[in-house]
């Protein structure tokens, strides 16, 4: 069960809110709530310390994300982000914040208190104060991201309803495409309009097409990028590393906390849109009316 939770898809969100919310809440917690004996400090000293902490929090979050994305781009891929990765990222940032705050505390330390108690106290206070801001941030980003996804999906679905499918059929429906194997043998000869979508499967491509009003599949040994190169960009889109879809097959766009999903005619498989392609799918659908 824990393994399933760790592997559960999770939205990766990093924007101005990711920096501002934790730093502002950290400042307010120290100044207003004043936990862990902070109330014993004068308000000016407490505010100064809170300001230092909030700056450290903001810089830690920004620098950590930028560093990790540059050094571990595959690990930080938004399309493969999970709850487990989110947890480890939060833990990593908290450790960085703790270390920086500890350095600041040691720099202003005037007495001869042993180092170990200072480290333990600083770590425990930092972790305790950070739990609420970071927890609030995750919930806020989840809500905002999902709301934006739903709004985007609804707008794209409305645009699909307004697109002139008859025009699309007249423009490409009677044109044919020859789909060849890696050895250049012709495997399929289809009308563009009958080609529904394609799915990459390693060195093979699953081609889904309409024949005698039924959906059929043919497995062809080839790379999806080779087939993508011969398709008209106005009507076919690589919406995901593994998928190419025909615009005429899309009937609805759905959004969730992770990504956009494309619903195709006749209850065919739901096609995911990778986050890297989210803007492309929006332009692609809006341009169908142009």
QUIUR-V286628 format. One record per residue. D_FIRST is the distance of its C-alpha to the first C-alpha in Angstrom with 1 decimal. Layout:
d_first->D_FIRST
d_first->D_FIRST
//
This chain:
d_first->0.0
d_first->3.8
d_first->5.3
d_first->5.2
d_first->6.4
d_first->8.8
d_first->10.0
d_first->10.6
d_first->14.4
d_first->16.3
d_first->20.1
d_first->22.2
d_first->25.1
d_first->27.9
d_first->31.2
d_first->33.8
d_first->31.6
d_first->29.1
d_first->32.0
d_first->34.1
d_first->31.6
d_first->30.2
d_first->33.7
d_first->35.4
d_first->33.0
d_first->33.2
d_first->37.0
d_first->37.1
d_first->34.8
d_first->37.1
d_first->40.4
d_first->39.7
d_first->37.2
d_first->38.4
d_first->35.7
d_first->36.1
d_first->39.9
d_first->40.4
d_first->42.7
d_first->45.1
d_first->45.8
d_first->48.5
d_first->47.2
d_first->48.7
d_first->47.1
d_first->43.8
d_first->43.9
d_first->44.9
d_first->42.0
d_first->39.6
d_first->41.1
d_first->40.6
d_first->36.9
d_first->36.4
d_first->38.1
d_first->36.0
d_first->32.8
d_first->34.2
d_first->35.4
d_first->32.2
d_first->30.0
d_first->32.5
d_first->33.3
d_first->29.7
d_first->28.6
d_first->31.9
d_first->31.7
d_first->28.2
d_first->29.0
d_first->32.2
d_first->31.0
d_first->27.6
d_first->28.2
d_first->25.7
d_first->22.9
d_first->23.9
d_first->24.1
d_first->23.4
d_first->22.4
d_first->19.5
d_first->18.4
d_first->14.7
d_first->13.1
d_first->12.7
d_first->16.4
d_first->17.4
d_first->16.2
d_first->18.0
d_first->21.0
d_first->21.3
d_first->21.2
d_first->23.8
d_first->26.0
d_first->25.9
d_first->27.0
d_first->29.8
d_first->30.9
d_first->31.0
d_first->33.1
d_first->35.5
d_first->35.9
d_first->36.5
d_first->39.2
d_first->40.8
d_first->40.8
d_first->42.4
d_first->44.9
d_first->46.2
d_first->45.9
d_first->49.4
d_first->49.0
d_first->48.2
d_first->44.8
d_first->42.9
d_first->40.4
d_first->37.3
d_first->37.4
d_first->37.9
d_first->34.9
d_first->32.6
d_first->34.1
d_first->33.9
d_first->30.3
d_first->29.2
d_first->31.3
d_first->30.3
d_first->26.5
d_first->27.1
d_first->29.4
d_first->27.2
d_first->24.1
d_first->25.7
d_first->27.4
d_first->24.4
d_first->22.1
d_first->24.9
d_first->25.4
d_first->21.9
d_first->22.1
d_first->25.7
d_first->25.1
d_first->22.3
d_first->24.7
d_first->27.7
d_first->26.2
d_first->24.8
d_first->28.2
d_first->30.1
d_first->28.1
d_first->28.9
d_first->32.5
d_first->32.8
d_first->31.4
d_first->33.8
d_first->36.7
d_first->36.0
d_first->35.7
d_first->39.1
d_first->40.6
d_first->39.5
d_first->41.3
d_first->44.4
d_first->44.5
d_first->47.3
d_first->45.8
d_first->49.2
d_first->50.4
d_first->47.5
d_first->48.3
d_first->51.9
d_first->51.3
d_first->48.9
d_first->48.4
d_first->51.4
d_first->50.9
d_first->49.4
d_first->47.0
d_first->47.1
d_first->43.8
d_first->44.4
d_first->42.5
d_first->42.4
d_first->45.7
d_first->47.3
d_first->47.5
d_first->47.3
d_first->44.3
d_first->44.5
d_first->47.1
d_first->45.8
d_first->46.9
d_first->44.9
d_first->44.0
d_first->42.5
d_first->40.1
d_first->36.9
d_first->34.4
d_first->33.5
d_first->30.2
d_first->30.2
d_first->28.7
d_first->29.8
d_first->33.5
d_first->33.6
d_first->33.7
d_first->32.8
d_first->35.6
d_first->35.2
d_first->38.5
d_first->40.4
d_first->42.9
d_first->44.8
d_first->42.7
d_first->39.5
d_first->36.7
d_first->36.8
d_first->35.2
d_first->36.8
d_first->35.3
d_first->37.7
d_first->37.7
d_first->38.1
d_first->36.4
d_first->35.4
d_first->37.4
d_first->40.5
d_first->40.3
d_first->39.5
d_first->42.8
d_first->44.9
d_first->43.4
d_first->45.1
d_first->43.1
d_first->44.2
d_first->42.4
d_first->39.5
d_first->36.9
d_first->34.3
d_first->31.6
d_first->28.9
d_first->29.1
d_first->28.4
d_first->30.2
d_first->33.8
d_first->34.7
d_first->38.0
d_first->38.8
d_first->40.4
d_first->37.2
d_first->35.3
d_first->35.5
d_first->32.9
d_first->30.9
d_first->27.6
d_first->26.0
d_first->22.5
d_first->20.9
d_first->20.6
d_first->23.6
d_first->26.3
d_first->26.1
d_first->29.2
d_first->29.8
d_first->32.5
d_first->35.1
d_first->34.7
d_first->30.9
d_first->30.4
d_first->27.1
d_first->26.0
d_first->26.8
d_first->25.1
d_first->27.4
d_first->26.5
d_first->27.1
d_first->30.0
d_first->31.6
d_first->31.2
d_first->34.8
d_first->36.1
d_first->34.7
d_first->36.3
d_first->39.7
d_first->39.4
d_first->39.1
d_first->41.6
d_first->44.1
d_first->44.1
d_first->46.4
d_first->48.7
//
